Amino acid sequence: MRLGRLGKINEYVFTNIIYPNLGKIHDEVIVKLQHGVDTGAIDLGDGRVLVVKADPVFIVPQFGFRKASWFAVHILASDAMTSGIPLGMP
């Protein structure tokens, strides 16, 4: 089977090759793995939830590390904010 080009994987590869080999998905996982979704949530108990976020980031040499890291943090925060997960502190 040909997996395709470099870059993001397609839904077929995720659903048929990766997902079946991940092992047990624990009951505490609220937002489960899905193709194209890079945000998850885990129930820590006592009314607490841990939101996790992953995204590939890279350094653009012309920007330098300071600007590139600022950009990376803001991209990740923006994705988490637009995921629909409500914010709040007890």
Backbone as a printed PyTorch tensor [residue, N CA C, xyz], in Angstrom:
tensor([[[  0.8470,  -1.1790,   0.0000],
         [  0.0000,   0.0000,   0.0000],
         [  0.8930,   1.2430,   0.0000]],

        [[  0.5400,   2.1900,  -0.7890],
         [  1.2680,   3.4500,  -0.8500],
         [  0.6360,   4.4240,   0.1360]],

        [[  1.4540,   5.0310,   1.0000],
         [  0.9380,   5.9220,   2.0290],
         [  0.7810,   7.3550,   1.5570]],

        [[  1.3630,   7.7080,   0.4460],
         [  1.1660,   9.0640,  -0.0610],
         [  2.3530,   9.9720,   0.1960]],

        [[  2.0960,  11.2460,   0.0310],
         [  3.1440,  12.2600,   0.1400],
         [  3.5490,  12.4920,   1.5930]],

        [[  4.6440,  13.2270,   1.7430],
         [  5.0510,  13.6720,   3.0700],
         [  4.0740,  14.7230,   3.5580]],

        [[  3.9810,  14.8900,   4.8590],
         [  3.0930,  15.9070,   5.4180],
         [  2.0130,  15.2680,   6.2620]],

        [[  0.8960,  15.9330,   6.3600],
         [ -0.2040,  15.4270,   7.1830],
         [ -0.7470,  14.1350,   6.5940]],

        [[ -1.1010,  13.2140,   7.4830],
         [ -1.6430,  11.9400,   7.0150],
         [ -3.1090,  12.1040,   6.6370]],

        [[ -3.5480,  11.2610,   5.7330],
         [ -4.9540,  11.3420,   5.3290],
         [ -5.8220,  10.5160,   6.2760]],

        [[ -7.1180,  10.6760,   6.1540],
         [ -8.0570,  10.0180,   7.0660],
         [ -7.9780,   8.4960,   6.9640]],

        [[ -7.7710,   7.9800,   5.7710],
         [ -7.6760,   6.5300,   5.5930],
         [ -6.5220,   5.9580,   6.4170]],

        [[ -5.3500,   6.5680,   6.3090],
         [ -4.1720,   6.0860,   7.0430],
         [ -4.4230,   6.1590,   8.5480]],

        [[ -4.9990,   7.2620,   9.0150],
         [ -5.2820,   7.3970,  10.4450],
         [ -6.2570,   6.3200,  10.9180]],

        [[ -7.3810,   6.1960,  10.2190],
         [ -8.4610,   5.2990,  10.6410],
         [ -8.0810,   3.8260,  10.5380]],

        [[ -7.3660,   3.4510,   9.4980],
         [ -7.1170,   2.0380,   9.2360],
         [ -5.7530,   1.5210,   9.6660]],

        [[ -4.7880,   2.4060,   9.8540],
         [ -3.4450,   1.9530,  10.2120],
         [ -3.0460,   2.4230,  11.6110]],

        [[ -3.1820,   3.6920,  11.8800],
         [ -2.7170,   4.2330,  13.1570],
         [ -3.6870,   3.9300,  14.2950]],

        [[ -4.9380,   4.3260,  14.1550],
         [ -5.9100,   4.2150,  15.2490],
         [ -6.0540,   2.7950,  15.8000]],

        [[ -6.1550,   1.7600,  14.9430],
         [ -6.3190,   0.4010,  15.4820],
         [ -5.1110,  -0.0860,  16.2910]],

        [[ -3.9780,   0.5670,  16.1720],
         [ -2.7640,   0.1280,  16.8560],
         [ -2.3990,   0.9790,  18.0690]],

        [[ -3.2950,   1.8380,  18.5160],
         [ -2.9820,   2.7330,  19.6290],
         [ -3.1220,   2.0740,  20.9960]],

        [[ -3.8340,   0.9960,  21.0840],
         [ -4.0470,   0.3660,  22.3820],
         [ -5.3250,   0.8710,  23.0320]],

        [[ -5.4670,   0.6060,  24.3280],
         [ -6.6860,   0.9590,  25.0570],
         [ -6.8010,   2.4690,  25.2200]],

        [[ -7.9870,   2.9880,  24.9450],
         [ -8.2920,   4.3870,  25.2260],
         [ -8.9530,   4.4070,  26.6050]],

        [[ -8.3300,   5.0410,  27.5530],
         [ -8.8090,   5.0440,  28.9370],
         [-10.1130,   5.8250,  29.0870]],

        [[-10.9080,   5.4190,  30.0630],
         [-12.2020,   6.0580,  30.3160],
         [-12.0610,   7.5330,  30.6810]],

        [[-10.9170,   7.9230,  31.2240],
         [-10.6950,   9.3090,  31.6300],
         [-10.5390,  10.2560,  30.4430]],

        [[-10.3130,   9.7000,  29.2720],
         [-10.1340,  10.5350,  28.0780],
         [-11.5060,  11.0250,  27.6260]],

        [[-11.7110,  12.3360,  27.7080],
         [-13.0030,  12.9440,  27.3680],
         [-13.0790,  13.2330,  25.8740]],

        [[-12.0690,  13.8960,  25.3410],
         [-11.9980,  14.1810,  23.9040],
         [-11.0430,  13.1560,  23.3160]],

        [[-11.6050,  12.1810,  22.6370],
         [-10.8190,  11.0670,  22.1210],
         [-10.1400,  11.4250,  20.7980]],

        [[ -9.1840,  10.5940,  20.4140],
         [ -8.4210,  10.8170,  19.1940],
         [ -9.3120,  10.7750,  17.9630]],

        [[ -9.0890,  11.7210,  17.0760],
         [ -9.8250,  11.7970,  15.8170],
         [ -8.8890,  12.3430,  14.7460]],

        [[ -9.1360,  11.9650,  13.5220],
         [ -8.3430,  12.5030,  12.4190],
         [ -8.5670,  14.0050,  12.3060]],

        [[ -7.5000,  14.7610,  12.2030],
         [ -7.6010,  16.2040,  12.0110],
         [ -7.8400,  17.0010,  13.2750]],

        [[ -7.9370,  16.3400,  14.4220],
         [ -8.1640,  17.0420,  15.6890],
         [ -6.8900,  16.9300,  16.5150]],

        [[ -6.3440,  18.0730,  16.9160],
         [ -5.0870,  18.0470,  17.6600],
         [ -5.2340,  18.5680,  19.0870]],

        [[ -6.4560,  18.4920,  19.6050],
         [ -6.7330,  18.8830,  20.9830],
         [ -7.4230,  17.7180,  21.6730]],

        [[ -7.0560,  17.4750,  22.9120],
         [ -7.6870,  16.4180,  23.6820],
         [ -7.9920,  16.9000,  25.0840]],

        [[ -8.7600,  16.1190,  25.8250],
         [ -9.0870,  16.4630,  27.2060],
         [ -9.1270,  15.1940,  28.0400]],

        [[ -8.5760,  15.2960,  29.2430],
         [ -8.5000,  14.1670,  30.1560],
         [ -9.1220,  14.5720,  31.4850]],

        [[-10.0390,  13.7550,  31.9930],
         [-10.6790,  13.9970,  33.2870],
         [ -9.7100,  13.5920,  34.3950]],

        [[ -9.2770,  14.5650,  35.1960],
         [ -8.3440,  14.2990,  36.2870],
         [ -9.0540,  13.9920,  37.6010]],

        [[-10.3820,  14.0840,  37.5990],
         [-11.1440,  13.8680,  38.8220],
         [-11.2850,  15.1620,  39.6090]],

        [[-12.1230,  15.1510,  40.6130],
         [-12.3550,  16.3290,  41.4590],
         [-12.7490,  17.5590,  40.6500]],

        [[-13.4440,  17.3630,  39.5250],
         [-13.8920,  18.4920,  38.7120],
         [-12.7990,  19.1540,  37.8910]],

        [[-11.6360,  18.5120,  37.7960],
         [-10.5220,  19.0810,  37.0320],
         [-10.3530,  18.3450,  35.7070]],

        [[-10.0170,  19.1070,  34.6730],
         [ -9.7970,  18.5440,  33.3440],
         [ -8.4820,  19.0910,  32.8070]],

        [[ -7.6750,  18.2200,  32.2300],
         [ -6.4270,  18.6200,  31.5940],
         [ -6.6600,  18.6580,  30.0910]],

        [[ -6.4440,  19.8190,  29.4870],
         [ -6.5630,  19.9620,  28.0400],
         [ -5.1610,  19.8670,  27.4580]],

        [[ -5.0030,  19.0010,  26.4750],
         [ -3.7050,  18.8200,  25.8300],
         [ -3.8060,  19.2450,  24.3710]],

        [[ -2.7130,  19.7490,  23.8470],
         [ -2.6870,  20.3070,  22.4960],
         [ -1.3640,  19.9490,  21.8580]],

        [[ -1.4020,  19.5760,  20.6130],
         [ -0.1750,  19.2680,  19.8800],
         [ -0.2660,  19.8710,  18.4920]],

        [[  0.8290,  20.3720,  18.0340],
         [  0.9130,  20.9270,  16.6870],
         [  2.3740,  20.9180,  16.2780]],

        [[  2.6540,  20.5570,  15.0470],
         [  4.0470,  20.6750,  14.6160],
         [  4.3970,  22.1480,  14.4520]],

        [[  5.4950,  22.5440,  15.0370],
         [  5.9590,  23.9210,  14.8730],
         [  7.3860,  23.8690,  14.3510]],

        [[  7.7820,  24.9170,  13.6980],
         [  9.1260,  24.9620,  13.1470],
         [  9.6690,  26.3760,  13.2800]],

        [[ 10.9700,  26.4750,  13.2250],
         [ 11.6490,  27.7600,  13.3510],
         [ 11.9390,  28.3010,  11.9530]],

        [[ 11.5050,  29.5120,  11.7010],
         [ 11.8640,  30.1980,  10.4620],
         [ 13.1260,  31.0010,  10.7820]],

        [[ 14.2670,  30.6070,  10.2250],
         [ 15.5250,  31.2530,  10.5970],
         [ 15.5060,  32.7800,  10.4790]],

        [[ 14.7840,  33.3080,   9.5080],
         [ 14.7370,  34.7570,   9.3280],
         [ 14.0470,  35.4580,  10.4960]],

        [[ 13.1510,  34.7600,  11.2080],
         [ 12.4510,  35.3480,  12.3530],
         [ 13.2990,  35.2970,  13.6150]],

        [[ 14.1560,  34.3010,  13.7410],
         [ 14.9220,  34.1000,  14.9610],
         [ 14.1020,  33.3240,  15.9830]],

        [[ 14.7850,  32.8380,  17.0110],
         [ 14.1350,  31.9800,  18.0020],
         [ 13.1030,  32.7190,  18.8400]],

        [[ 13.3670,  33.9470,  19.2060],
         [ 12.4350,  34.6890,  20.0630],
         [ 11.0830,  34.8820,  19.3770]],

        [[ 11.0980,  35.3730,  18.1530],
         [  9.8490,  35.6160,  17.4270],
         [  9.1630,  34.2970,  17.0600]],

        [[  9.9500,  33.2940,  16.6710],
         [  9.3780,  31.9950,  16.2990],
         [  8.7200,  31.3260,  17.5020]],

        [[  9.3280,  31.4240,  18.6750],
         [  8.7220,  30.8170,  19.8610],
         [  7.4640,  31.5710,  20.2780]],

        [[  7.4660,  32.8890,  20.1500],
         [  6.2610,  33.6850,  20.4320],
         [  5.1250,  33.2180,  19.5190]],

        [[  5.4320,  33.0580,  18.2420],
         [  4.4500,  32.6150,  17.2580],
         [  3.9130,  31.2220,  17.6070]],

        [[  4.8030,  30.2950,  17.9590],
         [  4.3970,  28.9240,  18.2790],
         [  3.4490,  28.8920,  19.4740]],

        [[  3.7720,  29.6190,  20.5330],
         [  2.9140,  29.6470,  21.7240],
         [  1.5450,  30.2170,  21.3810]],

        [[  1.5100,  31.2760,  20.5910],
         [  0.2360,  31.9000,  20.2510],
         [ -0.6140,  31.0340,  19.3200]],

        [[  0.0180,  30.3050,  18.4230],
         [ -0.7230,  29.3830,  17.5570],
         [ -1.3590,  28.2750,  18.3980]],

        [[ -0.5970,  27.6970,  19.3190],
         [ -1.1360,  26.6370,  20.1710],
         [ -2.2530,  27.1600,  21.0650]],

        [[ -2.0670,  28.3340,  21.6470],
         [ -3.1010,  28.9210,  22.5090],
         [ -4.3550,  29.2470,  21.7040]],

        [[ -4.1770,  29.7520,  20.5060],
         [ -5.3160,  30.0850,  19.6530],
         [ -6.1180,  28.8340,  19.3050]],

        [[ -5.4330,  27.7620,  18.9620],
         [ -6.1200,  26.5050,  18.6580],
         [ -6.8910,  25.9900,  19.8670]],

        [[ -6.2850,  26.0650,  21.0420],
         [ -6.9720,  25.6020,  22.2550],
         [ -8.2010,  26.4580,  22.5340]],

        [[ -8.0850,  27.7670,  22.3580],
         [ -9.2110,  28.6650,  22.6280],
         [-10.3620,  28.4440,  21.6470]],

        [[-10.0560,  28.1430,  20.4070],
         [-11.1100,  27.9740,  19.4030],
         [-11.6410,  26.5430,  19.3440]],

        [[-11.1430,  25.6740,  20.2190],
         [-11.5930,  24.2810,  20.2230],
         [-12.9770,  24.1170,  20.8340]],

        [[-13.4660,  25.1450,  21.5210],
         [-14.7760,  25.0600,  22.1560],
         [-14.7230,  24.5740,  23.5880]],

        [[-13.5340,  24.3260,  24.0930],
         [-13.3930,  23.8870,  25.4780],
         [-13.5660,  25.1000,  26.3870]],

        [[-14.5310,  25.0490,  27.3170],
         [-14.7580,  26.2050,  28.1890],
         [-13.6050,  26.4110,  29.1690]],

        [[-13.3040,  27.6620,  29.4350],
         [-12.2560,  27.9960,  30.3960],
         [-12.8760,  28.2460,  31.7540]],

        [[-12.1180,  28.0700,  32.7750],
         [-12.6120,  28.3860,  34.1110],
         [-11.7010,  27.8380,  35.1780]],

        [[-11.6640,  28.5320,  36.2800],
         [-10.8980,  28.0990,  37.4380],
         [-11.8730,  27.9460,  38.5940]],

        [[-11.7270,  26.8840,  39.3620],
         [-12.6370,  26.7090,  40.5060],
         [-12.4350,  27.7690,  41.5680]]])
